[in-house]
Amino acid sequence: MKKEELKQAIIDRICSHEVSYDHSKSGGHGGQKVNKKETKAELYFDIDKSDYLTDEQKELLARIYHNWVNKEWVLKMDCHEERYLHANQEKVTKHFHQVLDAILDGNEHHIFGRHDSKHHHKHKKHKH
């Protein structure tokens, strides 16, 4: 298996087995009615419990993206730019894919170059 195929397989496994989502109301685009339903998508990834990342990759992820990681090593990303929950979940998932892609490459300069300020990330403990 080629390096890129292997990397994509790892990302797919992480996203299908180790990521969870939550949704909440958002004050984003769309006027008054959009605020009455859940449109904000929140993505959670427990770094420490990942079966697919090496210890070095976990450390790199926690160090580089420390503003998105709580003290339990749970990374939280969210998006509420769009009117619809599905679109926000797609965007936050795509961004998480980019983060994992950069971490799996291990190039810190490449990682910093991919930091996307459009997504809002919070340093809160995940409630579940």
Phi and psi in degrees as GROMACS dihedral restraints (atoms count N, CA, C in turn):
[ dihedral_restraints ]
;  ai    aj    ak    al  type     phi  dphi    fc
    3     4     5     6     1   -69.3    20    10
    4     5     6     7     1   157.5    20    10
    6     7     8     9     1   -56.4    20    10
    7     8     9    10     1   -45.8    20    10
    9    10    11    12     1   -65.4    20    10
   10    11    12    13     1   -38.2    20    10
   12    13    14    15     1   -66.7    20    10
   13    14    15    16     1   -41.0    20    10
   15    16    17    18     1   -64.1    20    10
   16    17    18    19     1   -44.7    20    10
   18    19    20    21     1   -60.3    20    10
   19    20    21    22     1   -44.4    20    10
   21    22    23    24     1   -64.8    20    10
   22    23    24    25     1   -37.8    20    10
   24    25    26    27     1   -63.8    20    10
   25    26    27    28     1   -40.3    20    10
   27    28    29    30     1   -65.0    20    10
   28    29    30    31     1   -46.0    20    10
   30    31    32    33     1   -59.7    20    10
   31    32    33    34     1   -44.1    20    10
   33    34    35    36     1   -62.4    20    10
   34    35    36    37     1   -41.7    20    10
   36    37    38    39     1   -66.1    20    10
   37    38    39    40     1   -43.5    20    10
   39    40    41    42     1   -59.6    20    10
   40    41    42    43     1   -47.2    20    10
   42    43    44    45     1   -67.0    20    10
   43    44    45    46     1   -31.7    20    10
   45    46    47    48     1   -88.6    20    10
   46    47    48    49     1   -22.1    20    10
   48    49    50    51     1  -116.6    20    10
   49    50    51    52     1   -21.6    20    10
   51    52    53    54     1  -124.1    20    10
   52    53    54    55     1     1.8    20    10
   54    55    56    57     1  -108.4    20    10
   55    56    57    58     1   140.0    20    10
   57    58    59    60     1  -125.7    20    10
   58    59    60    61     1   159.3    20    10
   60    61    62    63     1  -125.4    20    10
   61    62    63    64     1   151.5    20    10
   63    64    65    66     1  -137.3    20    10
   64    65    66    67     1   161.9    20    10
   66    67    68    69     1  -136.0    20    10
   67    68    69    70     1   147.6    20    10
   69    70    71    72     1  -149.1    20    10
   70    71    72    73     1   171.1    20    10
   72    73    74    75     1   -71.2    20    10
   73    74    75    76     1   145.7    20    10
   75    76    77    78     1  -128.7    20    10
   76    77    78    79     1   150.3    20    10
   78    79    80    81     1   -99.2    20    10
   79    80    81    82     1    31.6    20    10
   81    82    83    84     1   -77.7    20    10
   82    83    84    85     1  -153.8    20    10
   84    85    86    87     1   -62.4    20    10
   85    86    87    88     1   155.5    20    10
   87    88    89    90     1   116.4    20    10
   88    89    90    91     1    -0.3    20    10
   90    91    92    93     1    83.3    20    10
   91    92    93    94     1  -161.5    20    10
   93    94    95    96     1   -64.7    20    10
   94    95    96    97     1   -44.4    20    10
   96    97    98    99     1   -68.7    20    10
   97    98    99   100     1   -28.7    20    10
   99   100   101   102     1   -65.2    20    10
  100   101   102   103     1   -26.7    20    10
  102   103   104   105     1   -72.2    20    10
  103   104   105   106     1   -11.7    20    10
  105   106   107   108     1   -89.3    20    10
  106   107   108   109     1    -2.8    20    10
  108   109   110   111     1  -132.8    20    10
  109   110   111   112     1   164.4    20    10
  111   112   113   114     1   -76.8    20    10
  112   113   114   115     1   120.4    20    10
  114   115   116   117     1  -127.3    20    10
  115   116   117   118     1   -13.7    20    10
  117   118   119   120     1   -85.2    20    10
  118   119   120   121     1   127.8    20    10
  120   121   122   123     1  -104.6    20    10
  121   122   123   124     1   129.8    20    10
  123   124   125   126     1  -118.0    20    10
  124   125   126   127     1   130.9    20    10
  126   127   128   129     1  -111.1    20    10
  127   128   129   130     1   134.9    20    10
  129   130   131   132     1  -124.2    20    10
  130   131   132   133     1   136.9    20    10
  132   133   134   135     1  -139.4    20    10
  133   134   135   136     1   117.2    20    10
  135   136   137   138     1   -82.7    20    10
  136   137   138   139     1    99.3    20    10
  138   139   140   141     1   -58.8    20    10
  139   140   141   142     1   -48.6    20    10
  141   142   143   144     1   -62.5    20    10
  142   143   144   145     1   -31.5    20    10
  144   145   146   147     1   -90.2    20    10
  145   146   147   148     1     1.9    20    10
  147   148   149   150     1   -66.3    20    10
  148   149   150   151     1   132.0    20    10
  150   151   152   153     1   -89.6    20    10
  151   152   153   154     1    -7.5    20    10
  153   154   155   156     1  -108.4    20    10
  154   155   156   157     1   -12.8    20    10
  156   157   158   159     1  -104.2    20    10
  157   158   159   160     1   145.7    20    10
  159   160   161   162     1   -75.5    20    10
  160   161   162   163     1   165.5    20    10
  162   163   164   165     1   -58.9    20    10
  163   164   165   166     1   -38.0    20    10
  165   166   167   168     1   -65.7    20    10
  166   167   168   169     1   -41.0    20    10
  168   169   170   171     1   -67.1    20    10
  169   170   171   172     1   -38.1    20    10
  171   172   173   174     1   -62.6    20    10
  172   173   174   175     1   -45.2    20    10
  174   175   176   177     1   -61.3    20    10
  175   176   177   178     1   -44.4    20    10
  177   178   179   180     1   -62.1    20    10
  178   179   180   181     1   -45.9    20    10
  180   181   182   183     1   -59.6    20    10
  181   182   183   184     1   -47.9    20    10
  183   184   185   186     1   -65.8    20    10
  184   185   186   187     1   -35.2    20    10
  186   187   188   189     1   -75.4    20    10
  187   188   189   190     1   -48.5    20    10
  189   190   191   192     1   -68.9    20    10
  190   191   192   193     1   -41.8    20    10
  192   193   194   195     1  -105.6    20    10
  193   194   195   196     1    36.6    20    10
  195   196   197   198     1   -57.3    20    10
  196   197   198   199     1   -28.2    20    10
  198   199   200   201     1   -69.8    20    10
  199   200   201   202     1   -16.7    20    10
  201   202   203   204     1  -104.0    20    10
  202   203   204   205     1    -0.1    20    10
  204   205   206   207     1  -114.0    20    10
  205   206   207   208     1   130.0    20    10
  207   208   209   210     1   -88.0    20    10
  208   209   210   211     1  -178.5    20    10
  210   211   212   213     1   -68.3    20    10
  211   212   213   214     1   -16.9    20    10
  213   214   215   216     1   -88.8    20    10
  214   215   216   217     1     6.8    20    10
  216   217   218   219     1    66.4    20    10
  217   218   219   220     1    36.0    20    10
  219   220   221   222     1  -103.1    20    10
  220   221   222   223     1   121.4    20    10
  222   223   224   225     1   -85.9    20    10
  223   224   225   226     1   132.8    20    10
  225   226   227   228     1  -124.8    20    10
  226   227   228   229     1   128.3    20    10
  228   229   230   231     1  -127.5    20    10
  229   230   231   232     1   146.4    20    10
  231   232   233   234     1  -143.0    20    10
  232   233   234   235     1   163.1    20    10
  234   235   236   237     1  -146.5    20    10
  235   236   237   238     1   135.4    20    10
  237   238   239   240     1  -143.0    20    10
  238   239   240   241     1    32.8    20    10
  240   241   242   243     1   -75.0    20    10
  241   242   243   244     1   -33.0    20    10
  243   244   245   246     1   -97.0    20    10
  244   245   246   247     1   165.9    20    10
  246   247   248   249     1   -74.7    20    10
  247   248   249   250     1   -24.2    20    10
  249   250   251   252     1  -116.6    20    10
  250   251   252   253     1   139.8    20    10
  252   253   254   255     1   -55.4    20    10
  253   254   255   256     1   -45.7    20    10
  255   256   257   258     1   -58.0    20    10
  256   257   258   259     1   -42.9    20    10
  258   259   260   261     1   -65.6    20    10
  259   260   261   262     1   -40.1    20    10
  261   262   263   264     1   -67.4    20    10
  262   263   264   265     1   -38.2    20    10
  264   265   266   267     1   -66.0    20    10
  265   266   267   268     1   -39.7    20    10
  267   268   269   270     1   -61.0    20    10
  268   269   270   271     1   -44.0    20    10
  270   271   272   273     1   -65.0    20    10
  271   272   273   274     1   -45.3    20    10
  273   274   275   276     1   -67.9    20    10
  274   275   276   277     1   -34.5    20    10
  276   277   278   279     1   -67.7    20    10
  277   278   279   280     1   -42.3    20    10
  279   280   281   282     1   -61.2    20    10
  280   281   282   283     1   -42.2    20    10
  282   283   284   285     1   -65.3    20    10
  283   284   285   286     1   -40.3    20    10
  285   286   287   288     1   -63.1    20    10
  286   287   288   289     1   -39.1    20    10
  288   289   290   291     1   -57.7    20    10
  289   290   291   292     1   -43.3    20    10
  291   292   293   294     1   -63.8    20    10
  292   293   294   295     1   -40.6    20    10
  294   295   296   297     1   -61.5    20    10
  295   296   297   298     1   -49.1    20    10
  297   298   299   300     1   -63.0    20    10
  298   299   300   301     1   -40.9    20    10
  300   301   302   303     1   -57.8    20    10
  301   302   303   304     1   -45.7    20    10
  303   304   305   306     1   -66.4    20    10
  304   305   306   307     1   -41.8    20    10
  306   307   308   309     1   -63.9    20    10
  307   308   309   310     1   -42.6    20    10
  309   310   311   312     1   -67.1    20    10
  310   311   312   313     1   -27.7    20    10
  312   313   314   315     1   -72.6    20    10
  313   314   315   316     1   -32.2    20    10
  315   316   317   318     1    76.4    20    10
  316   317   318   319     1    11.1    20    10
  318   319   320   321     1   -97.0    20    10
  319   320   321   322     1   106.3    20    10
  321   322   323   324     1   -61.5    20    10
  322   323   324   325     1   -37.4    20    10
  324   325   326   327     1   -65.2    20    10
  325   326   327   328     1   -38.3    20    10
  327   328   329   330     1   -64.6    20    10
  328   329   330   331     1   -39.7    20    10
  330   331   332   333     1   -62.8    20    10
  331   332   333   334     1   -48.6    20    10
  333   334   335   336     1   -64.6    20    10
  334   335   336   337     1   -32.3    20    10
  336   337   338   339     1   -66.8    20    10
  337   338   339   340     1   -21.3    20    10
  339   340   341   342     1   -93.9    20    10
  340   341   342   343     1    -3.2    20    10
  342   343   344   345     1   -60.1    20    10
  343   344   345   346     1   123.7    20    10
  345   346   347   348     1  -110.0    20    10
  346   347   348   349     1   112.8    20    10
  348   349   350   351     1   -80.1    20    10
  349   350   351   352     1    -5.3    20    10
  351   352   353   354     1   -71.4    20    10
  352   353   354   355     1   -27.7    20    10
  354   355   356   357     1   -88.4    20    10
  355   356   357   358     1   144.2    20    10
  357   358   359   360     1  -101.0    20    10
  358   359   360   361     1   129.2    20    10
  360   361   362   363     1  -124.8    20    10
  361   362   363   364     1   137.2    20    10
  363   364   365   366     1  -123.7    20    10
  364   365   366   367     1   151.6    20    10
  366   367   368   369     1  -103.8    20    10
  367   368   369   370     1    68.7    20    10
  369   370   371   372     1  -120.7    20    10
  370   371   372   373     1   151.4    20    10
  372   373   374   375     1   -72.1    20    10
  373   374   375   376     1   134.0    20    10
  375   376   377   378     1   -71.6    20    10
  376   377   378   379     1   133.6    20    10
  378   379   380   381     1  -101.2    20    10
  379   380   381   382     1   113.0    20    10
